[in-house]
Each structure stands twice: as structure tokens, then as C-alpha cells.
């Protein structure tokens, strides 16, 4: 009986060790697959209908973007995606932008931001009865040839009250991204838009001691695959 107990103990030890070894070896693959699935889900939000998936481009350059394909054969592009980043009031605002083959914006998704609660973070505010952030919705359907600056800078986008800096950061980041993408997909037949500059010094988005003390929890950026603050 004692001998049988020793054998069973050794068996369980070996089996447990093998399971742990397999888990350690496969964990990176599992996590990578999860991240890829999350990435594709987010991409389909900003550029729907791409049943053929997405192909990353420009990995060795300063501008990375993705080509979306409508069919599995990937015969021709159905649209494009890029990541836009710009310094806001209290954080770098990072968004994912989807555009169709003509450069018209199809979707915007905030990936990361830590702007002032109640002010700058309203870039993600969804009003009652609506289904998407009203501020970001202003960009949908607009093309790279239109003036995507905020109204204070002479453009067509209404800034969030008391959060012009955050609003401008989103606007400027999208313009910069389109200035890089459009020459690539148009064969060079695109005149880059001028980057708007503030016309006056803004004194806004003042953070109270309570806000400073209660920074929001970290967020996971599925595309960056990292936790951001």
C-alpha cells in the first residue's frame, strides 16, 4: 500500500510538471492569439465589412497602417486604418482611425487617454439616446480634403466646452495621420493639410486637488498591447 502511494505521488508530480511546462510554453501563443482577436475586433469597429482581414504595412517606417480587405482572396483594398497620437491636456490621446479607399473617415475609436475627468475625457462621452461619442461622430463621413480642425482654429469640428486642448489634440492627430496616409494610397496626388496652431492661449481644464488625487485606473490598449496610465 505504501509503495502504491509513492507511485501515485510520483505520477501526479510528473503529470503536474508536464502540465506546467506545456502551460508555460503555450501561454505566449494564447496571449498573442487573444491580442490578435481583440485587435481585429477593434479594427472592424472603425472599418467594418473587412471579411478578408487586415494586413500591416510600414512596420519599418515612422508610419504604420493597415490595409483592410473585403474578400478572403485579398484581391483589392477595401479601406485603411492608422493610429493617431497627439499630446492633449494631461495625457497623450491615442485613437484608431478607419478610412475608405477614397479617404473618407468610416470610424474612430479611442485606444488610450487620461484627460481631465468631466472635461477632456468627454471626447468619449455618449449622450443619452445616442450610441457613439458625439464629439468623435463629427469626423465620420468627412474626407481628408475637408477642414478637420476645430472651429476655434477655423475648421468644422465643434470642440468640447472647456476642453479645447483635448479636442484640438484629436483633430490635429487625425490631420497628421491623413497627411501621411493619403499620399501613399493616392499615388502622391494629395496636398497635405496645414496643421492648425492655437490662435490664443487657452486657460482651461483646471484640475482640482480631488481630481489630481483620484487619477483613473490604468487602461489596457489592445493595439499597443500594454497598460497605459
trRosetta pair geometry for C-beta under 8 A, 3 or more apart (Angstrom, degrees):
i j d omega theta_ij theta_ji phi_ij phi_ji
1 4 5.7 -52 -150 33 31 112
1 5 6.6 34 151 -20 63 103
2 5 5.7 -54 -155 33 33 114
2 6 6.7 34 150 -19 65 102
3 6 5.7 -52 -153 33 34 112
3 7 6.5 35 150 -20 65 105
4 7 5.6 -54 -150 35 33 113
4 8 6.4 31 153 -17 66 106
5 8 5.8 -55 -147 38 31 109
5 9 6.3 33 154 -21 65 107
6 9 5.7 -56 -149 35 30 113
6 10 6.4 28 155 -16 65 106
7 10 5.9 -56 -150 38 30 109
7 11 6.2 33 151 -23 64 107
8 11 5.5 -52 -146 35 32 116
8 12 6.3 31 156 -17 65 105
9 12 5.9 -55 -149 37 29 109
9 13 6.3 31 152 -21 63 107
10 13 5.5 -53 -147 35 32 114
10 14 6.3 30 156 -17 66 105
11 14 6.0 -57 -149 37 28 107
11 15 6.1 24 155 -15 64 111
12 15 5.7 -56 -141 41 30 110
12 16 6.0 31 159 -20 65 109
13 16 5.9 -56 -145 37 25 110
13 17 6.3 26 155 -20 62 108
14 17 5.7 -56 -148 36 29 112
14 18 6.4 29 154 -19 64 106
15 18 5.8 -55 -149 35 31 111
15 19 6.4 30 154 -18 65 106
16 19 5.7 -55 -148 37 32 111
16 20 6.3 31 154 -19 66 106
17 20 5.7 -55 -148 37 31 111
17 21 6.3 33 152 -22 65 106
18 21 5.6 -52 -147 34 31 113
18 22 6.4 30 155 -17 65 105
19 22 5.8 -54 -147 37 31 109
19 23 6.2 33 153 -22 64 108
20 23 5.6 -55 -147 36 31 114
20 24 6.3 30 156 -19 65 106
21 24 6.0 -55 -149 35 28 109
21 25 6.3 23 155 -15 63 111
22 25 5.8 -62 -148 41 29 110
22 26 5.9 7 163 -4 68 116
23 26 6.3 -68 -137 47 23 96
23 27 6.0 43 161 -49 64 101
24 27 6.0 -35 -143 4 24 119
25 28 8.0 -67 172 25 30 95
26 29 5.2 -61 -161 43 58 115
26 30 5.8 61 143 -27 84 103
27 30 5.6 -55 -144 36 32 112
27 31 6.2 28 159 -17 67 107
28 31 5.8 -56 -144 40 30 110
28 32 6.1 33 156 -22 65 107
29 32 5.7 -54 -146 36 29 112
29 33 6.4 29 154 -19 63 106
30 33 5.8 -57 -151 36 29 110
30 34 6.4 30 151 -19 64 106
31 34 5.6 -52 -148 35 33 113
31 35 6.3 33 153 -19 66 105
32 35 5.7 -54 -148 37 31 111
32 36 6.3 32 153 -20 65 106
33 36 5.6 -52 -145 36 31 112
33 37 6.3 32 154 -20 64 105
34 37 5.8 -56 -150 36 29 110
34 38 6.3 28 153 -17 65 106
35 38 5.6 -55 -148 38 32 111
35 39 6.1 36 152 -24 66 106
35 222 6.5 170 -150 -165 70 77
35 225 5.3 21 -143 -106 140 113
36 39 5.5 -51 -146 34 31 115
36 40 6.4 30 156 -17 64 104
37 40 5.9 -53 -148 36 30 109
37 41 6.4 34 152 -22 63 106
38 41 5.6 -55 -151 34 32 115
38 42 6.5 29 155 -16 66 105
38 222 4.1 -127 131 -149 122 135
39 42 6.0 -58 -151 37 29 107
39 43 6.2 29 153 -19 65 110
39 222 5.7 -169 -74 141 61 106
39 223 5.8 105 -119 -97 94 67
40 43 5.5 -55 -145 38 32 114
40 44 6.3 33 156 -20 66 105
40 53 6.9 -47 -126 -134 120 80
40 54 6.8 -172 -114 15 78 115
41 44 6.0 -56 -150 34 28 109
41 45 6.9 37 148 -27 60 100
42 45 5.5 -48 -160 21 37 118
42 46 7.2 13 154 -2 66 102
42 96 6.2 89 148 38 112 165
42 109 5.8 -166 -169 104 94 165
42 111 7.6 62 -172 -97 150 95
42 222 5.7 160 -22 73 143 137
42 223 6.7 -107 80 -50 152 100
43 46 6.4 -68 -155 44 35 95
43 47 6.0 -32 168 43 74 101
43 50 7.3 -59 131 54 106 141
43 54 5.5 -57 159 -39 162 153
43 66 6.7 -52 -133 89 135 157
43 68 7.2 176 162 -92 115 115
43 81 5.6 -60 -140 -71 96 170
43 96 7.1 -106 -96 168 57 144
43 98 7.4 122 -166 -84 60 116
44 47 6.8 -79 -122 73 28 61
44 48 5.6 61 180 -107 72 57
44 50 6.4 -139 -105 43 78 97
45 48 7.3 14 -129 -64 12 86
45 98 8.0 -175 93 -19 55 140
45 107 5.9 -179 129 165 63 150
45 109 5.5 71 99 -66 128 137
46 81 6.3 104 93 -118 124 109
46 96 5.3 -148 -16 117 159 101
46 97 6.5 -172 -179 -167 142 15
46 98 3.3 160 139 -17 89 117
46 106 6.4 109 164 91 59 88
46 107 3.2 -165 -142 95 51 114
46 108 6.3 82 -122 -67 112 15
46 109 5.2 -106 -57 -9 113 105
47 50 5.7 32 122 -24 100 128
47 68 4.8 -155 133 -40 140 166
47 78 7.7 132 170 104 111 96
47 79 4.7 -171 -152 101 123 139
47 80 7.6 -167 -100 66 153 18
47 81 5.5 -111 -10 -66 139 105
47 98 3.4 -166 -55 -147 86 131
47 99 7.6 -30 -93 30 112 27
47 100 7.9 159 -133 -79 95 56
47 106 5.5 86 -104 80 60 136
47 107 6.2 -137 -47 34 45 119
48 106 7.3 -141 21 155 76 126
48 107 7.3 100 -16 -33 85 143
49 70 6.0 -12 141 -120 93 92
49 78 6.6 -127 107 153 101 146
50 53 6.6 -177 140 -21 100 4
50 54 6.4 48 138 -63 147 80
50 68 3.7 -78 -110 -176 145 109
50 69 6.0 90 -162 58 90 37
50 70 6.1 -83 -120 -85 47 45
50 78 5.6 -178 -102 68 83 131
50 79 6.8 -103 -74 45 117 106
51 69 7.7 -76 69 107 54 73
51 70 6.0 36 31 -178 87 44
51 71 6.5 15 75 -103 105 27
51 72 6.6 -55 123 -53 96 73
52 68 7.6 124 67 172 90 56
52 69 3.1 -64 86 104 131 106
52 70 5.9 28 2 68 110 18
52 71 4.9 27 -58 81 123 27
52 72 5.1 -166 -109 -84 80 24
52 73 7.1 -66 -117 43 129 38
52 74 4.9 156 171 -75 138 71
52 78 7.5 135 35 -1 115 124
53 68 7.7 -147 119 -142 26 60
53 69 6.2 3 58 47 56 102
53 74 7.7 -45 57 -77 89 112
54 66 4.4 11 -179 174 117 127
54 67 6.7 155 -156 75 63 44
54 68 5.3 -28 -99 -96 83 66
54 69 7.5 -178 -87 11 33 78
54 81 6.8 -22 -137 25 136 130
55 66 6.4 147 69 -160 37 72
55 67 4.7 -15 58 55 96 98
55 69 7.1 48 -8 -20 106 112
55 74 7.2 72 -33 -143 133 142
56 59 6.0 56 138 -60 115 105
56 64 6.7 -12 -167 -170 97 103
56 65 7.9 158 -152 91 54 31
56 66 5.5 -37 -96 -100 52 82
57 64 7.1 155 82 -156 52 56
57 65 5.4 -21 64 70 101 75
57 66 6.7 160 14 -101 84 27
57 67 6.1 65 -23 -20 125 97
58 61 4.4 -64 -165 44 87 115
58 63 5.2 -50 169 93 152 65
58 64 4.8 -169 91 -106 101 42
58 65 5.8 50 25 21 132 75
59 64 6.0 51 -93 -111 45 108
61 64 7.3 163 68 -64 82 58
63 82 7.3 -16 -176 -141 91 127
63 180 4.5 -156 -123 164 154 141
63 181 7.5 -157 168 -66 132 64
64 82 7.3 149 95 -137 54 79
64 83 6.9 12 78 24 97 108
65 80 5.7 10 166 -177 124 107
65 81 6.4 163 -167 82 75 49
65 82 4.3 -37 -108 -87 96 91
65 181 5.9 114 -90 -107 158 104
65 184 7.6 160 39 70 147 157
66 80 6.7 153 80 -160 54 58
66 81 4.3 -7 55 56 105 102
66 82 7.5 -176 18 -72 71 46
67 77 4.9 -88 -165 -112 106 111
67 79 8.0 151 -162 86 50 39
67 80 6.0 -30 -107 -104 51 76
68 77 6.7 82 64 -161 53 78
68 78 5.1 -73 108 66 91 91
68 79 4.5 -8 54 66 122 83
68 80 6.6 -152 9 -76 90 23
68 81 6.4 81 -39 -18 109 102
68 98 7.6 22 -18 -144 148 104
69 72 7.8 123 119 -91 122 12
69 74 4.2 -49 -129 -115 165 73
69 75 7.6 129 -155 32 113 51
69 76 7.6 142 -130 81 87 29
69 77 6.5 -81 -89 -118 66 40
69 78 5.8 116 -142 3 21 103
70 78 3.9 113 -38 -70 94 145
71 74 6.8 -150 83 -51 73 27
71 75 5.9 9 64 11 127 99
77 80 6.9 12 -178 -59 134 82
77 101 5.9 136 104 -99 102 106
77 185 7.8 -105 88 -134 162 114
78 100 7.5 -58 157 -143 58 73
78 101 6.8 -92 -170 -45 22 107
79 98 6.1 33 149 -178 134 91
79 99 6.1 179 -166 92 94 44
79 100 4.7 -60 -105 -118 103 41
79 101 6.0 -98 -87 -46 50 64
79 106 6.4 -25 -147 5 151 147
80 98 7.4 161 87 -153 42 53
80 99 5.3 -14 62 62 88 92
80 101 7.7 108 -13 -95 93 46
80 181 6.1 153 124 -166 146 130
80 185 6.2 -111 -34 -66 152 149
81 96 6.3 1 -172 -178 109 96
81 97 6.7 160 -152 83 59 50
81 98 5.1 -23 -98 -99 85 68
81 99 7.6 169 -83 20 37 69
82 96 7.7 174 90 -152 31 57
82 97 5.6 -14 61 59 75 100
82 99 7.9 -2 11 7 95 110
82 177 4.8 166 104 -171 134 120
82 180 7.4 153 -151 79 163 111
82 181 5.5 -128 -28 -67 147 130
83 94 6.4 -4 -177 -170 103 96
83 95 7.3 162 -157 84 57 40
83 96 5.8 -33 -102 -100 68 65
83 97 7.6 163 -100 16 18 81
83 111 7.2 -23 -138 7 104 152
83 177 7.5 -161 85 -113 29 135
83 223 6.4 178 -90 129 131 152
84 94 7.2 161 84 -153 52 47
84 95 4.9 -12 59 62 100 91
84 96 7.7 175 17 -91 79 16
84 97 5.5 50 -16 -17 116 121
84 170 7.6 79 113 -154 132 54
84 173 3.7 114 163 144 105 104
84 174 5.2 -12 -120 -77 166 50
84 176 7.0 130 -141 64 95 95
84 177 4.4 -84 -91 -33 95 140
85 92 5.7 10 -170 173 99 112
85 93 7.1 165 -146 83 50 49
85 94 4.9 -7 -100 -103 86 79
85 95 7.9 178 -74 23 44 62
85 173 5.7 -176 65 -137 14 128
86 92 7.0 170 88 -154 22 73
86 93 5.9 -16 64 56 74 93
86 169 4.2 -180 105 -169 112 78
86 170 7.1 -157 51 -67 125 21
86 172 5.2 126 -127 83 162 102
86 173 3.6 -132 -16 -62 114 104
86 176 7.2 139 -73 19 113 137
87 91 7.8 -161 -149 116 59 25
87 92 5.5 -47 -96 -99 55 71
87 93 7.7 115 -150 12 9 78
87 169 6.2 -119 89 -125 34 123
88 91 5.6 4 50 65 110 62
88 92 6.9 153 7 -122 83 17
88 93 4.5 74 -40 -26 121 110
88 113 6.8 42 2 -145 153 102
88 115 5.3 -58 123 -91 149 107
88 120 5.9 117 160 -167 133 140
88 165 6.1 108 -176 130 64 90
88 166 4.5 34 -160 -113 119 67
88 169 4.0 -106 -91 10 69 167
88 170 7.8 27 -91 -37 109 72
89 115 5.8 78 45 -140 101 91
89 116 6.0 -33 89 -14 137 105
89 119 7.7 -26 41 109 161 120
89 120 5.1 -141 27 -69 124 150
89 163 7.2 -97 -22 -147 140 78
89 165 4.3 98 -73 96 91 132
89 166 5.3 -49 -8 -56 104 86
89 169 7.7 -123 -23 -22 59 137
89 204 7.9 -90 -111 94 141 84
89 205 4.6 -37 -158 107 164 161
90 114 6.2 -93 108 108 97 83
90 115 5.7 130 46 -130 95 43
90 116 5.8 108 5 -50 135 75
90 120 6.9 170 23 42 97 156
90 205 7.5 -147 -24 148 104 130
90 207 7.2 72 -76 -52 147 137
91 112 7.7 -125 151 142 126 87
91 113 5.7 134 91 -162 131 52
91 114 3.7 127 -63 54 155 83
91 115 5.8 -113 34 -61 108 54
92 112 7.2 19 93 107 84 112
92 113 7.9 -124 97 -109 40 58
93 110 7.2 -58 -168 -138 91 100
93 112 7.3 178 -149 93 34 65
93 113 4.6 20 -118 -103 77 107
93 115 6.9 12 -79 -48 108 114
93 123 7.0 26 -142 59 140 169
93 166 6.8 112 -54 -155 145 77
93 169 4.9 110 28 122 129 126
93 170 5.9 -67 121 -73 148 75
93 173 6.8 -142 88 -12 98 154
94 110 7.4 103 82 -165 55 60
94 111 4.5 -58 110 66 101 106
94 112 4.2 25 43 48 115 96
94 113 7.0 -161 29 -57 64 72
94 221 6.8 14 86 -128 142 141
94 224 7.4 27 137 -41 166 126
94 228 8.0 -154 22 -87 134 175
95 108 5.6 -3 177 -170 129 93
95 109 6.4 154 -161 78 75 42
95 110 5.3 -45 -101 -102 85 49
95 111 6.2 169 -109 5 24 86
95 136 7.8 179 -138 -121 142 122
95 170 6.4 60 -18 -137 145 90
95 173 6.7 124 33 104 106 137
95 174 7.4 -26 74 -70 134 91
96 108 7.2 156 79 -155 54 45
96 109 4.6 -8 52 58 102 98
96 111 5.7 88 -26 -45 94 113
96 223 6.5 144 -76 -33 123 155
97 105 6.4 -61 -167 -132 100 101
97 107 7.5 165 -154 88 39 56
97 108 5.7 -5 -105 -105 68 77
97 174 6.0 132 -88 -124 150 90
97 177 6.0 130 37 104 145 154
97 178 8.0 -83 128 -58 156 85
98 105 7.1 102 80 -163 57 59
98 106 4.4 -63 110 66 105 99
98 107 4.2 22 39 49 121 91
98 108 7.6 -139 22 -64 76 41
99 103 5.5 -7 173 -146 133 33
99 104 6.2 148 -158 69 80 31
99 105 5.5 -45 -98 -96 80 45
99 106 6.2 159 -113 3 21 89
99 144 7.5 30 -141 -45 150 104
99 178 7.5 113 -65 -106 156 95
99 181 7.1 126 38 123 145 152
100 103 7.2 -51 69 18 66 18
100 104 5.0 -3 35 55 107 89
100 106 5.6 102 -42 -49 84 119
101 185 7.1 -152 -157 173 59 130
102 143 6.8 -49 125 -124 95 121
103 143 5.2 71 105 -161 93 88
103 144 4.1 -62 168 2 127 114
103 145 7.3 91 104 -17 136 82
103 178 6.9 86 -162 -150 105 108
103 181 7.7 153 -118 107 91 110
103 182 5.5 36 -111 -106 133 102
103 185 7.2 165 -69 83 90 130
103 186 7.4 -3 -49 -58 129 114
103 190 7.9 148 -85 -111 157 136
104 141 6.4 -13 180 -157 110 31
104 142 7.1 172 -150 93 72 21
104 143 4.6 -44 -93 -89 70 82
104 144 8.0 -109 -74 -10 35 71
105 108 6.9 6 178 -48 122 97
105 139 5.1 -48 104 146 163 92
105 140 5.7 -120 108 -116 101 35
105 141 6.7 -39 68 16 83 21
105 142 5.5 8 26 60 116 71
105 143 7.3 -162 -4 -90 75 29
105 174 7.6 3 -95 -166 139 130
106 140 7.0 32 -164 -143 17 84
107 140 6.8 27 -89 -109 37 105
108 136 4.5 -145 82 -171 129 116
108 139 5.7 59 -31 69 141 133
108 140 7.1 -122 1 -65 99 84
108 174 7.7 -38 -109 -95 127 129
110 113 5.6 -46 -174 -3 123 121
110 123 6.4 119 -80 113 141 109
110 124 5.3 -81 24 -82 152 109
110 133 7.7 47 -13 -6 118 159
110 136 7.4 -121 -38 -72 95 145
111 221 4.9 61 162 -141 100 100
111 222 7.3 -117 -142 38 100 73
111 223 5.7 -50 -134 28 146 116
111 224 7.0 124 152 -10 130 102
112 219 6.2 172 -121 85 74 122
112 221 4.7 -29 -57 -82 115 124
112 224 6.9 5 -33 2 140 140
112 228 4.6 21 -143 66 131 161
113 120 7.6 -142 167 135 121 104
113 121 6.6 156 117 -114 117 73
113 123 6.7 -64 142 59 176 130
113 124 7.3 178 54 -29 136 120
113 166 7.9 78 -165 -151 132 112
114 121 8.0 -23 -162 -84 22 107
114 215 7.0 18 -171 -165 121 103
114 216 6.5 -160 -135 51 87 106
114 219 7.9 -169 -70 10 90 116
114 228 7.4 -145 -34 134 114 98
114 229 6.1 16 -65 140 158 50
115 119 7.0 -120 146 88 103 79
115 120 2.8 -115 167 111 128 119
115 121 4.6 178 75 -59 95 63
115 123 6.9 82 27 8 153 114
115 163 7.2 67 165 -150 137 126
115 166 4.8 54 -135 -111 150 135
115 205 7.7 -70 -177 -150 94 138
116 119 4.2 0 92 53 116 112
116 120 4.5 93 34 18 79 102
116 121 6.5 -136 80 -11 39 88
116 163 7.2 -154 54 -107 110 108
116 166 7.6 -124 27 -48 88 137
116 205 4.7 169 9 -166 152 99
116 207 5.6 -139 -120 -84 113 93
116 211 6.5 22 -152 176 84 148
117 121 5.4 -6 -108 18 42 139
117 211 5.9 -163 41 -134 103 107
117 216 6.7 134 -68 -45 117 113
118 121 7.0 38 5 46 27 104
118 122 7.3 10 172 -47 20 102
118 211 7.9 -103 26 -101 115 129
119 122 6.5 -82 163 -2 16 108
119 160 7.3 135 179 122 55 124
119 162 5.2 -95 -136 118 103 108
119 163 4.5 158 164 -73 80 110
119 166 7.2 143 128 3 82 142
119 204 7.5 176 -169 153 139 96
119 205 4.8 164 128 -117 151 82
120 123 6.7 -10 170 -14 59 103
120 160 7.4 142 -115 75 35 142
120 163 4.5 169 -84 -145 54 122
120 165 7.1 -43 -98 77 118 90
120 166 3.3 154 -140 -59 95 152
120 205 5.7 37 -38 -125 105 135
121 124 6.2 -39 173 32 70 103
121 125 7.7 102 120 -48 66 88
121 166 7.8 -94 -43 -154 29 162
122 125 4.1 -12 -155 -19 70 127
122 135 6.8 105 127 -23 80 139
122 160 4.8 146 86 -150 121 148
122 163 6.1 161 42 23 110 159
122 166 7.9 112 49 96 77 146
123 133 6.6 36 150 175 46 148
123 135 5.2 -96 -136 80 52 146
123 136 6.7 79 175 -49 77 94
123 160 6.7 -105 -69 -29 63 143
123 163 7.6 -133 -46 133 85 141
123 166 5.8 -130 -41 148 120 116
123 167 7.0 179 -89 -91 101 58
123 170 5.8 160 -140 -49 138 146
124 133 5.1 -92 -149 -91 31 139
124 136 7.7 26 -100 -18 45 126
125 133 5.8 96 60 -136 41 88
125 134 6.7 -33 92 26 88 93
125 135 7.0 72 45 -4 90 108
125 160 7.9 116 20 -120 128 130
126 130 5.6 -152 -173 88 79 97
126 131 6.9 -23 -155 -177 126 10
126 132 6.4 -144 -113 143 103 6
126 133 5.6 -78 -72 -81 68 50
126 134 7.3 136 -127 -22 37 77
127 130 4.6 54 64 18 83 126
127 134 5.3 33 -10 -38 114 128
130 134 6.2 45 114 -68 172 91
130 137 7.8 -91 -177 -36 134 157
132 136 6.7 -98 154 77 102 108
132 137 5.3 122 101 -73 112 109
133 136 4.3 59 84 21 112 108
133 137 6.4 -175 90 -22 54 87
134 137 5.4 -53 -145 28 31 120
134 138 7.5 48 155 -35 59 89
135 138 6.3 -44 -175 5 35 113
135 158 7.7 -120 -123 84 72 82
135 160 5.7 -29 -93 -61 139 102
135 167 6.8 -117 -160 -116 131 95
135 170 7.5 86 140 65 117 163
136 139 6.1 -51 -174 24 52 109
136 140 7.5 60 137 -31 71 97
136 170 7.4 -104 -95 180 79 149
137 140 5.5 -40 -159 12 51 119
138 142 7.7 12 142 -18 61 133
138 156 7.7 -178 169 120 112 85
138 157 5.1 120 122 -131 140 82
138 158 6.5 -164 -97 31 157 82
139 142 5.5 -92 -164 35 48 120
139 148 6.5 47 -121 -143 95 113
139 157 7.0 9 -69 -102 78 124
139 174 6.5 -99 -136 -150 147 171
142 146 4.8 -100 -170 58 100 145
142 148 6.2 136 127 -92 143 98
142 156 7.4 170 -117 82 144 136
143 146 5.4 107 59 -6 68 100
144 178 4.2 -179 -122 -179 107 131
144 181 7.8 -143 -92 76 145 102
144 182 4.9 165 148 -74 170 139
144 190 7.0 -6 116 -152 138 129
144 193 7.4 -148 174 -24 77 123
146 156 6.5 -41 162 19 111 144
147 154 6.9 -81 179 121 142 80
147 155 4.4 -158 143 -130 98 76
147 156 5.3 119 82 -11 90 97
147 193 7.7 160 -114 -148 54 133
148 155 6.0 -20 104 -161 15 139
148 156 7.0 -43 -103 46 31 96
148 157 6.2 38 -173 -29 53 125
148 171 5.7 178 137 -157 83 86
148 174 5.8 -98 142 97 147 120
148 175 5.4 -178 72 -72 116 93
148 178 7.7 103 18 17 152 149
148 193 7.5 67 30 131 96 171
149 153 4.1 -100 165 91 126 117
149 154 6.0 26 86 68 137 69
149 155 2.8 175 71 -38 71 134
149 156 7.6 94 59 17 58 57
149 157 6.6 -155 110 28 25 104
149 168 7.8 11 -160 -131 76 79
149 171 5.5 94 -132 159 37 136
149 172 7.7 41 -114 -73 77 66
149 175 7.0 15 -68 -55 72 146
149 196 4.1 91 -124 -30 135 150
150 153 5.3 79 60 19 73 100
150 155 5.5 75 40 54 13 116
150 157 4.9 -69 -102 83 51 96
150 158 7.3 42 -151 -172 82 7
150 159 4.3 42 -159 -59 135 101
150 164 6.6 161 121 -151 163 83
150 167 5.2 81 -90 127 141 114
150 168 5.3 -81 2 -86 132 71
150 171 5.2 -138 -36 -23 81 163
150 196 7.5 -159 33 93 72 158
151 154 7.4 81 -166 -52 35 5
151 155 6.1 -101 -75 69 33 63
151 156 7.1 39 -79 -131 76 10
151 157 6.6 -143 -30 72 71 43
151 158 5.9 13 -12 -100 123 49
151 159 6.6 -122 33 -6 86 89
152 159 6.0 -14 -3 -7 113 140
152 164 5.8 2 19 -143 156 132
152 168 7.7 -64 63 -74 116 113
152 198 7.9 -2 124 -137 118 67
152 199 6.8 -147 156 26 85 113
153 168 6.8 104 -25 -119 135 109
153 171 7.7 165 41 111 139 150
153 196 3.7 65 171 179 142 144
153 197 7.4 148 -132 56 117 28
153 198 7.3 -76 -87 -102 104 36
153 199 6.7 174 -106 -21 59 102
154 196 6.9 -172 43 -119 94 125
155 171 6.8 153 66 -166 164 142
155 196 6.7 -84 -32 -54 118 154
157 167 7.2 179 127 172 114 108
157 171 5.5 -173 59 -99 153 124
159 163 6.9 -164 165 85 94 65
159 164 4.6 27 169 -112 155 68
159 167 3.7 149 -139 87 83 165
159 168 6.9 -5 -109 -46 123 73
160 163 4.0 -11 87 61 112 113
160 164 7.5 -157 59 -67 64 37
160 166 6.6 -25 44 77 126 111
160 167 5.0 179 14 -62 82 117
162 204 5.3 -176 -162 -168 57 120
162 205 6.5 133 156 -65 80 63
163 166 4.4 -27 172 38 103 116
163 167 5.7 112 113 -24 83 94
163 204 6.8 -151 -78 133 31 128
163 205 5.7 82 -106 -76 68 112
164 167 5.5 -59 -144 42 33 113
164 168 5.8 35 158 -23 70 108
164 202 5.4 -144 66 -119 124 157
164 204 6.4 90 23 46 92 153
165 168 5.9 -54 -145 36 25 110
165 169 6.5 32 153 -27 60 103
165 202 5.9 -165 -52 81 96 145
165 204 6.8 179 -5 70 105 107
165 205 6.2 -87 36 5 122 143
166 169 5.6 -50 -151 27 32 115
166 170 7.0 29 154 -15 63 100
166 205 7.1 124 -21 -85 107 149
167 170 6.1 -57 -160 33 33 107
167 171 6.4 28 149 -15 66 111
168 171 5.4 -59 -146 42 35 114
168 172 5.8 32 159 -18 72 109
168 196 7.3 -116 -150 91 104 116
168 198 7.1 10 -145 -77 171 88
169 172 6.1 -54 -139 39 25 107
169 173 6.2 26 160 -21 61 110
170 173 6.0 -60 -148 35 26 110
170 174 6.5 22 157 -17 63 108
171 174 6.1 -63 -155 35 27 108
171 175 6.5 23 153 -16 65 108
171 196 7.3 -15 119 41 122 128
172 175 5.7 -55 -147 38 33 111
172 176 6.2 34 155 -20 67 106
172 195 6.1 57 -146 -158 97 94
172 196 6.6 -121 -90 51 93 86
173 176 5.8 -53 -147 37 30 112
173 177 6.3 31 154 -19 64 107
174 177 5.7 -55 -148 37 31 111
174 178 6.3 28 156 -15 66 107
175 178 5.9 -58 -147 40 29 108
175 179 6.3 36 152 -26 64 106
175 193 5.3 -96 -163 83 107 129
175 195 6.3 152 107 -110 131 67
175 196 7.5 106 19 5 168 89
176 179 5.6 -53 -150 31 30 116
176 180 6.9 21 153 -13 62 105
176 195 6.6 32 -74 -101 88 116
177 180 6.0 -63 -157 38 33 105
177 181 6.1 21 154 -13 71 113
178 181 5.6 -58 -132 44 35 106
178 182 5.5 34 173 -25 72 111
178 193 7.2 25 89 16 114 121
179 182 6.8 -38 -122 29 17 107
179 183 7.8 16 169 -11 47 104
179 192 4.2 56 -146 -142 104 99
179 193 6.0 -118 -79 36 103 77
179 195 8.0 -53 -30 -64 157 91
180 183 7.2 -67 -166 31 25 102
180 184 7.3 17 149 -13 59 114
181 184 5.8 -72 -164 36 39 112
181 185 6.2 5 160 1 79 113
182 185 6.2 -68 -137 48 32 93
182 186 5.3 9 172 -3 73 123
182 190 4.0 -177 132 -170 114 172
182 192 7.9 163 62 -94 120 62
183 186 6.3 -65 -123 50 22 98
183 188 5.4 29 -162 -109 85 42
183 190 5.0 -130 -75 53 59 113
183 192 7.5 -25 -43 -64 116 91
186 189 4.6 -114 146 59 108 79
186 190 4.6 105 55 -36 150 109
198 201 7.2 83 134 -89 135 31
198 202 6.6 -108 -150 -14 138 102
203 206 7.7 16 165 -55 75 105
207 211 4.4 -125 -164 86 89 128
207 212 5.2 105 137 -57 123 87
208 211 4.8 99 52 5 74 100
208 212 7.1 -139 96 -3 41 87
209 212 5.5 -56 -147 39 34 113
209 213 6.1 30 156 -18 67 109
210 213 5.8 -60 -147 39 29 108
210 214 6.0 -7 164 9 66 115
211 214 6.3 -75 -136 54 25 87
211 215 8.0 68 163 -76 58 53
212 215 7.4 -7 -171 -53 31 86
215 229 7.3 30 150 -179 135 99
216 219 7.8 17 121 -39 113 101
218 227 4.6 35 156 175 134 107
218 228 6.4 160 -160 77 86 33
218 229 5.1 -50 -103 -87 86 68
219 227 7.1 157 80 -155 29 65
219 228 5.6 -25 66 62 81 87
219 229 8.0 149 21 -95 71 25
220 226 7.5 -171 -146 101 64 24
220 227 5.5 -40 -94 -98 67 67
220 228 7.6 142 -110 15 19 77
221 224 3.8 31 99 33 127 109
221 225 7.1 -62 92 -11 77 21
221 226 6.0 -3 50 59 101 66
221 227 7.7 161 11 -109 77 18
221 228 5.4 43 -21 -9 115 122
222 225 6.8 20 -173 -76 31 57
224 228 6.9 57 72 -47 153 117
